[in-house]
Amino acid sequence: MTKIAFIGLGNMGGGMAANQAKAGHSVAAFDLSAAALERASAAGCAPSTSVAEAVRDAEVVITMLPAGPHVHKVYAEQIIGAAPSNALLLDCSTIDVETARKVAGLARDAGYAFADAPVSGGTAAADAGTLAFMVGCDEGDFARVEAALEPMSRITIRAGDHGAGQAAKICNNMLLGVSMLGTCEAIALAEKLGLEPERFFEIASKSSGQCWSVTSYYPWPGLVPTAPSNRDYQGGFATAMMLKDLKLAQEAAAKSGASTPLGAQAEAMYALFDGLGHGGRDFSAMLQMLRGRLADLDAG
């Protein structure tokens, strides 16, 4: 049994912390939301009254926070110095590369092992313990990182040194955002051309158009049972979160001088969809905007 502190129990963190408890670990959990703490308690975690209390005896500290400023503040002011110096610090938030490296520097200077370990898979994978982790850490720390993440993970890959996990996540989600838009556009066009959605799915999933957005997350209901399209696009990966990741990708592209025109267009499209009031819907609901059927979402 490992003593784990889990900070941040939102849509992703709640399921992740529950899987650590399910694996038999002692999980001290903290979140600013009382409701989130109640859910964590019901899942076998021990609620804490503060970050400092949660990390006091921790062997592993895991954070899942909204954005870079939150991560920097929590580590700089509440974790580093409060957690035992031999604790492993793992940040699973999706943030900018620069902040990840800055926090890693603070941790290193204080004698801690630290890794940025953002995730892919959405809320369903967080609940099921089948997330993919992209890790940035010192090579010698990776075996320990992998073992700590195992109860929440389907696969854990070391992307490189500190910040590389965030770089991998940003690039991966830019690709996902672009591929989902392409999938939605193709479905909308196929419908206009008189192709039955079931027939187009059968063809696209077995031909050169095949991609994860088609085979695992098809945005038309009834064809991939686990896809959010079957639940009125509730749950899954919220449009607002995809937009956040695309903004991070565009900021990184501007700083590095990379050319990402499709990423920029994807950001603009998801920003429009979010601005129309659908930021809480799964990002695959973009299909309804491209079909001219936003009223269907409003009715739902």
VENSUL-V706970 format. One record per residue. RES is the residue in one small letter. PHI is phi in whole degrees, 0 to 359 (* if undefined). OMEGA is omega in degrees with one decimal (999 if undefined). D_FIRST is the distance of its C-alpha to the first C-alpha in Angstrom with 2 decimals. Layout:
res->(RES RES)
phi->(PHI PHI)
omega->(OMEGA OMEGA)
d_first->(D_FIRST D_FIRST)
This chain:
res->(m t k i a f i g l g n m g g g m a a n q a k a g h s v a a f d l s a a a l e r a s a a g c a p s t s v a e a v r d a e v v i t m l p a g p h v h k v y a e q i i g a a p s n a l l l d c s t i d v e t a r k v a g l a r d a g y a f a d a p v s g g t a a a d a g t l a f m v g c d e g d f a r v e a a l e p m s r i t i r a g d h g a g q a a k i c n n m l l g v s m l g t c e a i a l a e k l g l e p e r f f e i a s k s s g q c w s v t s y y p w p g l v p t a p s n r d y q g g f a t a m m l k d l k l a q e a a a k s g a s t p l g a q a e a m y a l f d g l g h g g r d f s a m l q m l r g r l a d l d a g)
phi->(* 255 274 244 256 239 247 106 241 283 303 269 297 300 293 295 297 300 290 294 294 298 282 98 276 272 247 267 246 219 206 289 271 296 295 295 295 296 295 296 298 296 270 103 270 259 296 246 270 200 298 301 295 296 269 307 245 288 267 225 246 240 241 220 240 293 203 307 302 295 298 299 296 295 290 292 253 230 254 295 98 266 279 304 294 267 287 270 256 234 258 259 293 257 221 285 299 300 293 302 290 293 294 301 295 299 295 299 297 267 92 266 272 225 218 271 220 295 239 229 141 79 294 297 289 298 291 275 74 235 286 258 252 248 249 246 196 297 303 291 267 295 300 292 298 300 295 292 274 308 296 251 243 269 207 233 236 280 279 154 285 308 96 291 297 294 299 296 296 299 292 299 285 296 298 296 300 293 292 292 299 298 298 295 297 295 295 297 292 302 297 297 272 90 282 292 301 295 289 295 299 301 285 296 284 236 228 291 277 299 201 300 297 274 282 250 215 308 281 264 294 93 248 239 305 272 287 299 301 278 240 57 62 267 74 74 243 297 306 299 286 297 299 304 292 292 296 300 296 290 296 294 295 296 289 266 81 280 262 226 295 289 298 295 293 297 301 296 293 292 296 297 296 296 295 277 100 245 297 277 283 303 296 288 293 309 307 292 292 290 277 73 238 300 299 296 290 297 292 288)
omega->(178.5 175.6 -175.0 168.9 -179.5 -175.9 -179.4 -170.9 179.7 -176.1 178.8 -173.9 -179.7 178.8 -179.9 178.4 179.5 179.6 173.6 177.6 179.6 179.3 175.9 179.6 174.8 -173.4 172.0 -169.8 175.9 173.1 177.7 -179.0 177.4 179.7 178.3 177.5 178.1 178.5 179.2 178.2 178.7 -179.5 175.1 177.5 177.0 -178.7 176.6 -178.1 -179.7 174.5 -177.7 177.8 -178.0 -172.7 -169.2 -177.7 -170.8 169.5 176.8 174.5 179.0 177.7 176.6 -168.0 -170.4 -171.6 -176.4 -179.9 177.8 -179.0 -178.0 -177.6 -177.0 179.3 -174.9 -171.1 -171.4 -177.9 -178.6 -176.3 178.1 176.7 175.9 -174.1 178.1 178.8 174.0 -178.1 -177.2 175.4 -178.2 177.2 170.8 -175.8 178.9 -176.5 -176.9 179.5 177.8 -180.0 178.8 178.6 176.8 178.3 177.2 180.0 -179.6 -179.4 179.5 175.4 -179.1 165.7 -175.0 173.7 164.6 -172.7 179.0 -170.5 171.0 177.0 176.8 -173.1 179.7 178.8 176.1 179.7 -176.2 -176.7 -176.9 178.5 169.2 -179.5 176.1 -165.7 169.3 -176.9 170.6 -176.0 -177.9 179.9 -168.4 -178.8 178.3 177.2 -178.4 179.8 -179.4 -177.8 -170.0 -179.4 -177.3 -162.5 164.8 177.7 177.6 -175.2 173.0 -178.9 -177.6 -178.9 -176.4 -177.9 -177.3 176.4 178.4 177.7 179.7 -178.9 -179.3 -179.0 179.7 -176.8 171.3 177.2 179.3 179.9 179.2 -176.6 177.6 176.3 177.9 178.1 -179.3 178.6 -179.1 178.6 179.9 178.1 179.2 178.5 179.4 -178.2 174.3 176.7 175.3 -177.0 179.1 -179.0 178.8 177.1 -179.6 -178.4 -175.5 -177.3 -178.3 -179.2 -171.6 175.9 -176.8 173.9 -177.8 -179.3 177.2 -168.8 -175.4 -168.4 -171.8 -172.9 174.7 -174.3 171.8 -173.4 171.4 -169.0 -176.3 -175.6 178.2 177.1 178.2 -177.8 -178.1 177.4 175.0 -177.5 179.0 -176.8 -171.8 176.6 -179.7 179.0 175.2 178.8 176.6 -177.9 178.2 174.8 176.4 179.8 -179.3 175.0 179.2 179.2 179.8 -178.3 -175.9 -178.5 179.3 177.1 -178.3 -176.6 178.7 175.2 178.5 179.2 177.6 178.0 -179.3 -178.8 179.5 175.8 177.1 -178.8 177.1 -179.5 177.7 174.0 -175.4 -179.4 179.6 178.2 173.1 -173.8 177.9 175.7 173.6 178.3 -175.5 175.4 -178.9 176.1 -174.2 -175.2 178.5 179.2 177.8 177.4 179.7 179.1 -179.8 999)
d_first->(0.00 3.80 6.72 9.21 12.85 14.93 18.67 21.22 20.88 24.14 25.13 22.69 19.89 19.57 18.82 16.49 14.32 14.54 13.28 10.05 9.67 11.09 8.56 6.08 4.73 6.60 9.83 12.82 15.73 19.32 22.55 26.19 26.75 26.32 26.44 23.57 21.45 22.55 21.54 18.05 17.81 19.15 16.51 13.65 13.27 14.35 17.70 18.70 22.35 22.41 20.84 20.92 19.02 16.26 15.84 16.54 13.21 11.58 10.25 11.38 14.31 15.67 19.22 21.45 24.81 28.42 30.27 30.68 32.02 29.05 26.61 28.74 29.19 25.57 24.45 27.59 27.81 24.42 21.51 23.03 23.51 21.27 17.89 17.05 19.14 16.43 14.55 14.98 17.27 17.76 20.73 21.11 24.39 27.70 29.92 32.73 32.29 33.94 31.53 28.49 30.07 31.01 27.50 26.28 29.05 28.08 24.48 25.81 28.35 25.77 23.71 20.85 19.79 20.66 21.14 23.17 21.65 23.84 23.59 26.09 26.17 26.80 25.41 25.44 23.18 20.86 20.61 20.34 17.75 20.59 21.39 22.96 21.82 24.46 23.13 25.13 23.68 24.57 24.54 22.50 19.57 19.54 17.20 14.42 15.58 15.75 12.20 11.07 13.74 13.29 12.13 15.30 17.57 20.44 21.47 20.70 23.75 24.44 27.74 28.54 28.28 27.46 29.24 29.53 26.84 28.92 32.09 30.86 29.82 33.18 35.19 33.37 33.90 37.49 38.06 36.51 38.66 41.76 41.14 40.62 43.89 45.64 44.31 45.49 48.86 49.40 48.65 50.99 53.70 53.32 53.81 56.95 58.28 57.93 55.00 52.95 49.32 48.07 50.39 49.46 45.74 46.53 48.50 46.30 43.11 44.89 47.02 46.94 45.79 42.44 39.41 36.05 37.88 40.08 37.96 34.64 35.80 39.48 40.89 43.39 42.08 41.91 41.34 37.61 35.89 32.72 34.76 35.15 38.90 38.48 37.15 39.96 37.89 35.33 31.70 30.89 31.59 33.92 37.19 36.58 33.37 35.28 38.03 35.69 34.50 38.12 39.20 36.62 38.01 41.56 40.82 39.29 42.31 44.73 43.17 43.00 46.35 45.04 47.21 45.37 48.13 46.32 43.25 45.63 47.30 44.01 43.07 46.48 46.17 42.78 44.06 47.06 44.98 42.72 45.87 47.27 44.47 42.06 39.21 36.82 37.72 35.98 37.70 39.22 41.41 43.58 45.40 47.07 48.52 49.90 51.39 53.00 51.13 49.33 50.95 48.76 45.65 47.40 48.31 44.74)
